[in-house]
Amino acid sequence: MGADVEKTKLIILLTGLLCASAPIHADVWADRHGTTSTAGTVDTGTRYNPYSNLKPPLALKWQQTNWDGFYLGLANNVIQESSPSVANGIVYVGSEDHKLYAWDTSTGALIPGFPVSTGSWICASPAIANGIVYIGSNAVIFNDTNFYAWDAATGALIPGFPVNPGGIAHSSPAVANGIVYVGSLDDDSLHAWDATTGSAIAGFPALTGGVIWSSPAVAAGIVYVGSNDGRLYAWNAATGTSIAGFPANTGGGIFSSPVISNGVVYVASDKLYAWNAATGASVPGFPVSIGTGTGSSPAVANGVVYIGGHDGKLYAFDAATGAAILGFPVVLNDGTNSSPAVANGYVYIGDNSNMVYAIDVANGNIVWQYLLPSPYVIYEGLDICSPAVAEDKLFVTSDDGNGIFVFEMPTPTVSATASPTITPTDTASPTFTITTTDSATYTITQTSTTSDTPTITSTVSISPTGTITSTITPTPTVTPTMTPFPEGGIYAFPNPFPLSRGLVKFVGMPTGSKFTIYTISGEQVVTLTAQYGINYWDGRNSYGSIISLGIYYYVVKWAGDKGTATGKLFVIR
């Protein structure tokens, strides 16, 4: 009984890890990119989509958040722990409201027949193969440890399913050669069934020496999975016979999932390890250090292996030698268990601050980033799940944002007129025009007339690499004193700040720093206090009213009276 209680505690404490560290691997269905209706088969088993033309900067196409659910008794708070899986124009996501959802990738419309229900939380990512979608149910509290399969187009339950994996299936499934595999937390084993009938495969379940958080990977007739005992196991995928040379040892429990590329299997724990996939022999140059370890799973593209770290960095190494790639590691805003996805020369990854990034593989530059909404402050710091690239779109789910967010390249030319909310102190009616040049530099020009300042004209240009430059001409001119930050620096994201985003995030202030927003004419809007180096503003003044569109200044009074500093913030629709 005591052991069961301790195992339950471990499950609850580590629930957030697997969503980010569980890419789905198989010979056909591999890493949540899916078999799309527009690009053919794109899965490579390496979290690399070689067919995508996606290129930042990206714009939000659609999102679905806070639907029909609860978490630990909190109504309408569906904490996402499932990463998106895409196939044939549909994206699938599991939720802790005991349901698997499916939406049209272009419109966000719910697919008829979905959501489909299980008896407990869904804490892993679904797999799709041959028109069937698979996922396990997690019975930490609720009594359901079944493994399900539905028709991927209609949501009809497949005869022979659900089946029981001997306990909680927190591992994401893999499908290869007509067999579906999933790991179990309770019996420490890898299970396998006929993918169409649910019949158990002879030779399975295959026993490991610890609980399985890792998701299996299948390549060249061998199935691999990591265990919390710190070893990577390998069996004949058809018979369950152990492969000579395995299990291979690491220096810590494995929450990462393996990836196979060019005859090498990669997995991470305290370091990033690499072995000959057929013999288990260590590859010279590996393991390599990744800071304090990770739950992230590697991605391999064009001879480079990428992985995120608990220390808030994205690492990149030569996949053959382990040599560090120039420009890496890249410093993110926070630690990460998110697994990177690679497409068209960019790496996409999220971190624990709810930020998702696009990073140029050529130089390690962050060329685009997006702060996902975080309405429930109590959950701030939960891991963002792993992004997927398919159909020239970026799919991201968020624990703290409680939803799925889908991005695409923006339309080249857009014109719009915005009418802001009027406040007692500002009668602004600014107009915005957005133009683009052949080089895809986007320019936003704003002209605003207010009661305090006759004319404000600002131009913001966003280059193809995400660089923002601005020109501001207020009449009369208002020029607050701009002083250097006394230590480090802060930045606002996004800036320009669309009010439709709900939150702008300021990062880099020590706890206790005072943070005040002013209008361009010097009127105080609101004062806040920074906490834990991060501060959010929802675009409201001290009376709770939404502010007008326009240009604002933020003034930071550093904690400990170390000085003040000022920056500009552009508020748009």
C-alpha positions, -999 to 999 in steps of 0.1 A, spaced: 0 0 0 28 24 9 45 19 -24 13 26 -43 8 59 -23 43 70 -31 38 61 -68 6 82 -69 25 111 -53 52 108 -80 26 108 -107 9 139 -95 42 158 -90 55 148 -125 22 150 -144 33 180 -165 65 164 -178 53 140 -204 32 163 -225 64 181 -235 87 151 -236 66 126 -255 69 128 -292 52 99 -310 75 78 -331 69 51 -357 78 41 -392 49 60 -406 34 80 -377 63 96 -359 62 129 -343 28 145 -344 33 162 -377 9 137 -393 0 127 -428 -14 159 -442 -38 165 -470 -15 190 -486 20 177 -481 18 139 -483 36 119 -456 58 143 -436 67 122 -406 103 113 -403 105 101 -367 128 130 -358 105 159 -352 117 174 -385 93 183 -413 113 186 -445 83 196 -466 72 227 -447 75 263 -461 66 278 -428 87 309 -420 84 335 -392 71 360 -383 38 342 -378 3 354 -370 -23 337 -349 -48 320 -372 -72 305 -347 -74 293 -311 -96 272 -289 -94 278 -251 -112 269 -219 -138 245 -232 -160 222 -212 -139 210 -184 -124 212 -149 -91 206 -131 -91 196 -94 -125 212 -90 -118 245 -107 -146 250 -133 -137 259 -169 -100 253 -163 -88 226 -186 -51 223 -181 -35 210 -213 -9 183 -210 -13 169 -245 7 181 -274 -11 185 -308 -12 157 -334 -20 165 -370 -32 142 -398 -53 147 -429 -64 183 -421 -74 175 -385 -56 184 -353 -62 162 -322 -56 172 -286 -63 154 -254 -77 172 -223 -80 167 -186 -118 170 -189 -116 133 -200 -120 140 -237 -101 139 -270 -108 169 -293 -105 172 -330 -106 205 -351 -103 214 -387 -67 227 -391 -78 256 -413 -109 269 -396 -107 256 -360 -142 241 -364 -149 211 -343 -150 178 -363 -184 161 -361 -183 131 -338 -158 148 -315 -149 152 -287 -149 116 -277 -148 106 -240 -126 85 -218 -131 78 -181 -102 99 -168 -76 126 -177 -58 125 -209 -22 134 -201 -4 122 -233 -4 130 -270 -25 110 -295 -12 90 -324 -29 87 -357 -22 59 -383 -43 43 -410 -74 64 -402 -74 55 -364 -65 78 -335 -51 63 -303 -47 76 -267 -45 63 -232 -65 74 -201 -49 84 -168 -66 72 -136 -46 92 -110 -80 100 -93 -106 85 -116 -109 48 -122 -100 44 -158 -67 31 -171 -79 20 -206 -63 25 -239 -87 38 -266 -89 38 -304 -115 57 -325 -121 63 -362 -101 95 -368 -127 110 -392 -159 101 -373 -150 95 -336 -166 60 -338 -150 36 -313 -129 8 -330 -142 -27 -322 -118 -45 -298 -110 -13 -280 -105 -1 -253 -78 -24 -240 -60 -23 -207 -23 -15 -205 -19 -28 -169 -22 6 -154 -18 43 -162 -7 50 -198 10 84 -193 32 75 -222 21 86 -257 15 57 -282 35 48 -313 21 29 -343 42 9 -367 36 -20 -391 1 -27 -378 10 -26 -341 4 1 -315 27 4 -285 24 23 -252 42 23 -219 26 18 -185 34 35 -152 19 8 -130 34 -25 -143 66 -8 -157 61 -25 -190 57 -17 -227 24 -31 -241 16 -39 -277 -17 -47 -295 -28 -53 -331 -36 -17 -342 -69 -27 -359 -83 -54 -336 -69 -47 -301 -55 -82 -298 -24 -85 -276 8 -92 -295 27 -123 -283 59 -115 -265 45 -83 -249 42 -67 -224 80 -63 -222 92 -55 -187 116 -26 -178 131 -18 -144 110 13 -136 80 33 -145 77 45 -181 71 82 -188 89 80 -221 71 73 -253 82 45 -275 99 49 -309 100 23 -337 126 20 -364 140 -8 -385 120 -34 -367 131 -24 -332 110 -6 -306 128 16 -280 115 32 -248 132 49 -218 125 40 -182 127 59 -149 155 34 -139 178 54 -162 180 29 -190 169 28 -227 154 -5 -236 151 -21 -271 131 -51 -283 122 -68 -315 91 -49 -325 73 -80 -337 82 -105 -310 93 -86 -279 127 -103 -278 154 -82 -262 180 -67 -285 216 -75 -277 235 -45 -263 204 -31 -246 194 -17 -222 218 12 -224 225 32 -193 222 69 -186 229 90 -155 193 96 -145 157 87 -149 144 91 -185 114 113 -191 126 121 -226 115 100 -256 140 84 -280 146 96 -316 163 75 -343 182 90 -372 208 75 -395 212 44 -374 217 63 -341 192 65 -313 192 96 -291 176 102 -257 182 126 -228 182 124 -190 210 142 -172 228 145 -205 221 139 -242 231 103 -251 236 86 -284 240 49 -292 243 27 -323 206 18 -328 214 -18 -337 241 -27 -312 238 -3 -283 274 9 -287 280 45 -275 286 70 -303 320 88 -298 315 123 -287 284 115 -266 270 120 -241 271 158 -242 261 182 -214 227 199 -214 230 219 -182 210 204 -154 193 178 -175 159 177 -193 126 161 -199 127 174 -235 130 150 -264 155 156 -291 148 166 -327 172 158 -355 174 177 -388 202 180 -414 228 164 -393 221 185 -361 204 173 -330 184 199 -309 171 197 -274 158 220 -247 171 221 -211 158 227 -176 183 255 -175 163 275 -200 185 269 -230 180 253 -265 211 232 -273 223 220 -307 250 195 -314 265 178 -345 245 146 -347 276 125 -356 303 140 -334 285 157 -305 303 190 -312 284 221 -302 269 241 -331 280 277 -334 253 301 -321 240 276 -296 229 272 -268 202 298 -272 190 314 -239 152 313 -235 131 331 -209 127 301 -187 134 264 -183 118 240 -207 106 204 -211 91 212 -245 105 192 -273 116 212 -303 102 209 -339 123 218 -369 111 230 -403 124 252 -431 155 263 -413 138 272 -380 135 255 -346 102 260 -327 102 254 -289 83 266 -259 93 273 -223 78 275 -188 71 312 -191 44 303 -217 65 318 -245 69 300 -279 99 308 -300 112 305 -336 150 302 -338 172 305 -369 192 273 -372 220 291 -390 230 314 -362 208 307 -331 190 341 -334 154 342 -319 135 357 -349 100 354 -335 83 348 -302 48 348 -289 35 350 -253 6 326 -249 -22 339 -226 -20 329 -190 -53 336 -173 -48 314 -143 -18 328 -123 -19 298 -99 -5 277 -127 21 300 -140 53 281 -147 38 249 -160 54 235 -190 43 245 -224 37 214 -245 56 205 -276 49 223 -309 41 206 -342 46 219 -377 23 206 -405 4 221 -435 26 252 -432 12 260 -398 25 259 -362 4 241 -337 10 248 -300 -9 237 -269 -4 254 -235 -9 241 -199 -13 276 -185 -32 290 -215 -57 261 -214 -59 257 -251 -46 252 -286 -31 280 -307 -25 278 -344 -2 301 -363 6 307 -400 25 332 -421 5 365 -423 -12 377 -455 12 400 -473 -10 431 -475 -36 441 -448 -55 473 -443 -76 480 -412 -93 508 -393 -95 506 -356 -119 524 -332 -106 521 -297 -126 521 -264 -130 556 -252 -118 565 -217 -126 597 -197 -91 611 -203 -86 602 -240 -108 607 -270 -85 590 -294 -97 576 -327 -65 564 -343 -63 548 -377 -39 520 -387 -26 510 -421 -4 480 -426 17 477 -457 44 454 -469 73 456 -493 86 429 -516 111 420 -488 82 412 -465 89 441 -441 56 450 -424 50 487 -416 23 498 -392 15 536 -393 -8 551 -367 -22 586 -366 -42 597 -335 -58 629 -323 -65 632 -286 -78 658 -262 -44 661 -246 -21 658 -276 -34 672 -310 -15 646 -332 5 614 -326 20 597 -356 40 565 -352 55 541 -376 65 506 -366 83 483 -390 87 446 -385 114 430 -406 113 394 -419 136 384 -390 113 400 -364 133 431 -358 111 460 -348 120 496 -355 99 527 -348 95 564 -354 72 585 -332 62 621 -338 39 635 -311 27 671 -314 35 688 -291 66 666 -286 67 647 -253 101 634 -243 104 617 -209 139 613 -195 152 579 -208 178 565 -184 197 532 -186 185 503 -165 206 500 -134 212 463 -138 203 439 -166 174 451 -187 137 445 -192 116 440 -223 79 440 -231 63 413 -252 45 416 -275 54 451 -285 33 464 -303 8 450 -278 -26 440 -294 -53 445 -269 -70 413 -283 -41 393 -268 -53 402 -233 -19 404 -217 15 420 -223 44 406 -204 73 425 -189 104 405 -180 136 412 -162 126 433 -131 136 422 -96 107 413 -73 94 445 -56 102 468 -85 74 494 -91 61 495 -126 39 524 -139 22 529 -172 18 565 -185 0 580 -215 21 599 -239 9 631 -223 22 620 -189 -11 609 -173 -7 579 -150 -26 548 -161 -18 521 -136 10 511 -112 19 475 -105 46 456 -85 68 431 -102 69 395 -88 95 369 -96 111 389 -124 79 388 -144 49 413 -146 18 412 -166 -5 440 -177 -40 434 -191 -44 468 -208 -67 482 -181 -63 514 -161 -65 516 -123 -103 518 -125 -105 486 -144 -113 501 -178 -97 490 -211 -72 517 -222 -73 533 -257 -51 524 -285 -19 545 -289 16 550 -275 24 546 -238 55 548 -216 64 523 -190 85 536 -161 103 512 -138 115 522 -103 141 496 -95 137 477 -62 161 490 -35 160 526 -50 186 517 -76 172 540 -102 145 543 -128 141 537 -165 116 543 -192 105 525 -224 78 528 -250 49 505 -256 26 505 -287 -9 495 -280 -29 483 -311 -60 464 -318 
